[in-house]
Amino acid sequence: MTTPEENRPKTDTTDEVLTEKNASEAGTPNAGATGRTVKEALEEAGVSPEDFEEK
């Protein structure tokens, strides 16, 4: 069972709100996916089909 919003305890303070990321936290625009295929990504990660069970 859930507690209705109006019955939840209220907080007196809030956490610090971040408005923009530091350059070190933001990463580079090229971070993440690089347009490679799933096969290329799995090869780069060292994952092979033998690592999975057939069901």
N, CA, C and O atoms as a printed pandas DataFrame, in Angstrom:
     atom_number atom_name residue_name chain_id  residue_number  x_coord  y_coord  z_coord
0              1         N          MET        A               1    0.845   -1.178    0.000
1              2        CA          MET        A               1    0.000    0.000    0.000
2              3         C          MET        A               1    0.893    1.244    0.000
3              4         O          MET        A               1    1.931    1.268    0.662
4              5         N          THR        A               2    0.501    2.236   -0.716
5              6        CA          THR        A               2    1.296    3.466   -0.787
6              7         C          THR        A               2    0.691    4.549    0.096
7              8         O          THR        A               2   -0.490    4.508    0.440
8              9         N          THR        A               3    1.514    5.501    0.449
9             10        CA          THR        A               3    1.073    6.632    1.270
10            11         C          THR        A               3    0.666    7.775    0.360
11            12         O          THR        A               3    1.429    8.166   -0.524
12            13         N          PRO        A               4   -0.531    8.316    0.565
13            14        CA          PRO        A               4   -0.942    9.462   -0.265
14            15         C          PRO        A               4    0.024   10.629   -0.096
15            16         O          PRO        A               4    0.588   10.830    0.980
16            17         N          GLU        A               5    0.207   11.380   -1.144
17            18        CA          GLU        A               5    1.169   12.488   -1.161
18            19         C          GLU        A               5    0.939   13.459   -0.002
19            20         O          GLU        A               5    1.900   13.917    0.615
20            21         N          GLU        A               6   -0.299   13.772    0.295
21            22        CA          GLU        A               6   -0.565   14.754    1.348
22            23         C          GLU        A               6   -0.226   14.228    2.745
23            24         O          GLU        A               6   -0.107   15.017    3.683
24            25         N          ASN        A               7   -0.070   12.908    2.900
25            26        CA          ASN        A               7    0.250   12.332    4.208
26            27         C          ASN        A               7    1.739   12.037    4.387
27            28         O          ASN        A               7    2.154   11.584    5.454
28            29         N          ARG        A               8    2.534   12.284    3.369
29            30        CA          ARG        A               8    3.971   12.007    3.467
30            31         C          ARG        A               8    4.664   13.085    4.284
31            32         O          ARG        A               8    4.273   14.251    4.242
32            33         N          PRO        A               9    5.702   12.694    5.031
33            34        CA          PRO        A               9    6.427   13.705    5.803
34            35         C          PRO        A               9    7.111   14.705    4.874
35            36         O          PRO        A               9    7.659   14.333    3.837
36            37         N          LYS        A              10    7.069   15.951    5.253
37            38        CA          LYS        A              10    7.670   17.020    4.448
38            39         C          LYS        A              10    9.099   17.268    4.917
39            40         O          LYS        A              10    9.407   17.105    6.098
40            41         N          THR        A              11    9.958   17.658    4.005
41            42        CA          THR        A              11   11.339   17.975    4.360
42            43         C          THR        A              11   11.475   19.469    4.607
43            44         O          THR        A              11   10.790   20.286    3.991
44            45         N          ASP        A              12   12.378   19.805    5.525
45            46        CA          ASP        A              12   12.624   21.213    5.825
46            47         C          ASP        A              12   13.681   21.811    4.911
47            48         O          ASP        A              12   13.714   23.022    4.695
48            49         N          THR        A              13   14.539   20.959    4.379
49            50        CA          THR        A              13   15.619   21.433    3.519
50            51         C          THR        A              13   15.617   20.621    2.236
51            52         O          THR        A              13   15.012   19.552    2.162
52            53         N          THR        A              14   16.291   21.136    1.242
53            54        CA          THR        A              14   16.451   20.403   -0.008
54            55         C          THR        A              14   17.926   20.239   -0.299
55            56         O          THR        A              14   18.763   20.986    0.207
56            57         N          ASP        A              15   18.230   19.260   -1.114
57            58        CA          ASP        A              15   19.617   19.052   -1.518
58            59         C          ASP        A              15   20.041   20.171   -2.463
59            60         O          ASP        A              15   19.210   20.855   -3.060
60            61         N          GLU        A              16   21.344   20.337   -2.581
61            62        CA          GLU        A              16   21.871   21.348   -3.490
62            63         C          GLU        A              16   21.472   20.993   -4.919
63            64         O          GLU        A              16   21.612   19.845   -5.340
64            65         N          VAL        A              17   20.985   21.960   -5.647
65            66        CA          VAL        A              17   20.566   21.752   -7.026
66            67         C          VAL        A              17   21.702   22.177   -7.943
67            68         O          VAL        A              17   22.217   23.291   -7.841
68            69         N          LEU        A              18   22.083   21.280   -8.834
69            70        CA          LEU        A              18   23.145   21.592   -9.783
70            71         C          LEU        A              18   22.519   22.156  -11.049
71            72         O          LEU        A              18   21.583   21.575  -11.598
72            73         N          THR        A              19   23.033   23.282  -11.505
73            74        CA          THR        A              19   22.466   23.902  -12.692
74            75         C          THR        A              19   23.269   23.595  -13.951
75            76         O          THR        A              19   22.712   23.573  -15.049
76            77         N          GLU        A              20   24.556   23.361  -13.807
77            78        CA          GLU        A              20   25.359   22.998  -14.968
78            79         C          GLU        A              20   26.487   22.068  -14.511
79            80         O          GLU        A              20   26.932   22.116  -13.364
80            81         N          LYS        A              21   26.926   21.236  -15.429
81            82        CA          LYS        A              21   27.955   20.253  -15.096
82            83         C          LYS        A              21   29.346   20.854  -15.235
83            84         O          LYS        A              21   29.584   21.747  -16.048
84            85         N          ASN        A              22   30.251   20.340  -14.420
85            86        CA          ASN        A              22   31.663   20.703  -14.596
86            87         C          ASN        A              22   32.152   20.068  -15.885
87            88         O          ASN        A              22   31.582   19.075  -16.338
88            89         N          ALA        A              23   33.175   20.611  -16.468
89            90        CA          ALA        A              23   33.717   20.062  -17.711
90            91         C          ALA        A              23   34.156   18.622  -17.515
91            92         O          ALA        A              23   33.988   17.806  -18.421
92            93         N          SER        A              24   34.712   18.286  -16.359
93            94        CA          SER        A              24   35.170   16.918  -16.119
94            95         C          SER        A              24   34.004   15.956  -15.965
95            96         O          SER        A              24   34.135   14.785  -16.323
96            97         N          GLU        A              25   32.870   16.406  -15.446
97            98        CA          GLU        A              25   31.710   15.545  -15.266
98            99         C          GLU        A              25   30.882   15.432  -16.537
99           100         O          GLU        A              25   30.217   14.421  -16.759
100          101         N          ALA        A              26   30.918   16.458  -17.363
101          102        CA          ALA        A              26   30.081   16.485  -18.549
102          103         C          ALA        A              26   30.585   15.532  -19.627
103          104         O          ALA        A              26   29.801   15.086  -20.464
104          105         N          GLY        A              27   31.859   15.216  -19.624
105          106        CA          GLY        A              27   32.406   14.367  -20.669
106          107         C          GLY        A              27   32.597   15.156  -21.942
107          108         O          GLY        A              27   32.444   16.377  -21.958
108          109         N          THR        A              28   32.923   14.470  -22.987
109          110        CA          THR        A              28   33.096   15.128  -24.273
110          111         C          THR        A              28   31.882   14.825  -25.139
111          112         O          THR        A              28   31.160   13.865  -24.869
112          113         N          PRO        A              29   31.648   15.612  -26.159
113          114        CA          PRO        A              29   30.506   15.337  -27.029
114          115         C          PRO        A              29   30.595   13.968  -27.692
115          116         O          PRO        A              29   29.572   13.402  -28.076
116          117         N          ASN        A              30   31.803   13.428  -27.831
117          118        CA          ASN        A              30   31.984   12.131  -28.476
118          119         C          ASN        A              30   31.909   10.965  -27.494
119          120         O          ASN        A              30   32.048    9.812  -27.900
120          121         N          ALA        A              31   31.693   11.245  -26.212
121          122        CA          ALA        A              31   31.614   10.169  -25.231
122          123         C          ALA        A              31   30.362    9.340  -25.486
123          124         O          ALA        A              31   29.325    9.871  -25.884
124          125         N          GLY        A              32   30.465    8.038  -25.253
125          126        CA          GLY        A              32   29.306    7.171  -25.429
126          127         C          GLY        A              32   29.328    6.484  -26.775
127          128         O          GLY        A              32   30.388    6.096  -27.267
128          129         N          ALA        A              33   28.169    6.336  -27.362
129          130        CA          ALA        A              33   28.034    5.619  -28.628
130          131         C          ALA        A              33   28.813    6.316  -29.735
131          132         O          ALA        A              33   28.830    7.543  -29.834
132          133         N          THR        A              34   29.449    5.510  -30.555
133          134        CA          THR        A              34   30.266    6.079  -31.627
134          135         C          THR        A              34   29.782    5.647  -33.005
135          136         O          THR        A              34   30.512    5.786  -33.986
136          137         N          GLY        A              35   28.569    5.129  -33.091
137          138        CA          GLY        A              35   28.042    4.723  -34.386
138          139         C          GLY        A              35   28.472    3.336  -34.805
139          140         O          GLY        A              35   28.253    2.940  -35.950
140          141         N          ARG        A              36   29.075    2.597  -33.906
141          142        CA          ARG        A              36   29.491    1.240  -34.264
142          143         C          ARG        A              36   28.297    0.290  -34.166
143          144         O          ARG        A              36   27.284    0.604  -33.542
144          145         N          THR        A              37   28.437   -0.864  -34.790
145          146        CA          THR        A              37   27.359   -1.850  -34.751
146          147         C          THR        A              37   27.411   -2.614  -33.431
147          148         O          THR        A              37   28.395   -2.544  -32.695
148          149         N          VAL        A              38   26.343   -3.338  -33.149
149          150        CA          VAL        A              38   26.295   -4.147  -31.933
150          151         C          VAL        A              38   27.417   -5.178  -31.970
151          152         O          VAL        A              38   28.062   -5.433  -30.953
152          153         N          LYS        A              39   27.649   -5.767  -33.129
153          154        CA          LYS        A              39   28.703   -6.773  -33.267
154          155         C          LYS        A              39   30.059   -6.163  -32.919
155          156         O          LYS        A              39   30.842   -6.774  -32.191
156          157         N          GLU        A              40   30.341   -4.970  -33.429
157          158        CA          GLU        A              40   31.609   -4.309  -33.131
158          159         C          GLU        A              40   31.731   -3.982  -31.644
159          160         O          GLU        A              40   32.803   -4.138  -31.059
160          161         N          ALA        A              41   30.645   -3.533  -31.036
161          162        CA          ALA        A              41   30.667   -3.202  -29.617
162          163         C          ALA        A              41   30.914   -4.445  -28.768
163          164         O          ALA        A              41   31.675   -4.399  -27.802
164          165         N          LEU        A              42   30.271   -5.556  -29.128
165          166        CA          LEU        A              42   30.470   -6.804  -28.382
166          167         C          LEU        A              42   31.900   -7.306  -28.542
167          168         O          LEU        A              42   32.500   -7.790  -27.583
168          169         N          GLU        A              43   32.444   -7.193  -29.740
169          170        CA          GLU        A              43   33.837   -7.602  -29.959
170          171         C          GLU        A              43   34.787   -6.747  -29.128
171          172         O          GLU        A              43   35.732   -7.263  -28.531
172          173         N          GLU        A              44   34.534   -5.438  -29.092
173          174        CA          GLU        A              44   35.368   -4.534  -28.316
174          175         C          GLU        A              44   35.294   -4.856  -26.818
175          176         O          GLU        A              44   36.283   -4.713  -26.098
176          177         N          ALA        A              45   34.119   -5.291  -26.356
177          178        CA          ALA        A              45   33.923   -5.629  -24.947
178          179         C          ALA        A              45   34.432   -7.027  -24.617
179          180         O          ALA        A              45   34.489   -7.407  -23.447
180          181         N          GLY        A              46   34.800   -7.793  -25.637
181          182        CA          GLY        A              46   35.303   -9.141  -25.408
182          183         C          GLY        A              46   34.207  -10.151  -25.119
183          184         O          GLY        A              46   34.451  -11.162  -24.460
184          185         N          VAL        A              47   32.992   -9.885  -25.609
185          186        CA          VAL        A              47   31.861  -10.779  -25.405
186          187         C          VAL        A              47   31.687  -11.622  -26.657
187          188         O          VAL        A              47   31.723  -11.108  -27.775
188          189         N          SER        A              48   31.498  -12.925  -26.459
189          190        CA          SER        A              48   31.306  -13.809  -27.603
190          191         C          SER        A              48   29.978  -14.554  -27.463
191          192         O          SER        A              48   29.417  -14.609  -26.368
192          193         N          PRO        A              49   29.471  -15.125  -28.553
193          194        CA          PRO        A              49   28.208  -15.866  -28.487
194          195         C          PRO        A              49   28.250  -17.033  -27.489
195          196         O          PRO        A              49   27.210  -17.427  -26.962
196          197         N          GLU        A              50   29.421  -17.579  -27.230
197          198        CA          GLU        A              50   29.559  -18.685  -26.289
198          199         C          GLU        A              50   29.285  -18.253  -24.847
199          200         O          GLU        A              50   29.081  -19.090  -23.968
200          201         N          ASP        A              51   29.281  -16.928  -24.612
201          202        CA          ASP        A              51   29.024  -16.415  -23.269
202          203         C          ASP        A              51   27.544  -16.464  -22.912
203          204         O          ASP        A              51   27.184  -16.218  -21.761
204          205         N          PHE        A              52   26.686  -16.776  -23.867
205          206        CA          PHE        A              52   25.239  -16.800  -23.647
206          207         C          PHE        A              52   24.697  -18.196  -23.787
207          208         O          PHE        A              52   25.214  -19.000  -24.562
208          209         N          GLU        A              53   23.641  -18.490  -23.029
209          210        CA          GLU        A              53   22.960  -19.779  -23.108
210          211         C          GLU        A              53   21.810  -19.695  -24.089
211          212         O          GLU        A              53   21.091  -18.697  -24.121
212          213         N          GLU        A              54   21.629  -20.730  -24.889
213          214        CA          GLU        A              54   20.466  -20.811  -25.782
214          215         C          GLU        A              54   19.293  -21.309  -24.962
215          216         O          GLU        A              54   19.431  -22.239  -24.168
216          217         N          LYS        A              55   18.140  -20.692  -25.154
217          218        CA          LYS        A              55   16.933  -21.156  -24.449
218          219         C          LYS        A              55   15.890  -21.595  -25.426
219          220         O          LYS        A              55   14.806  -22.018  -25.024
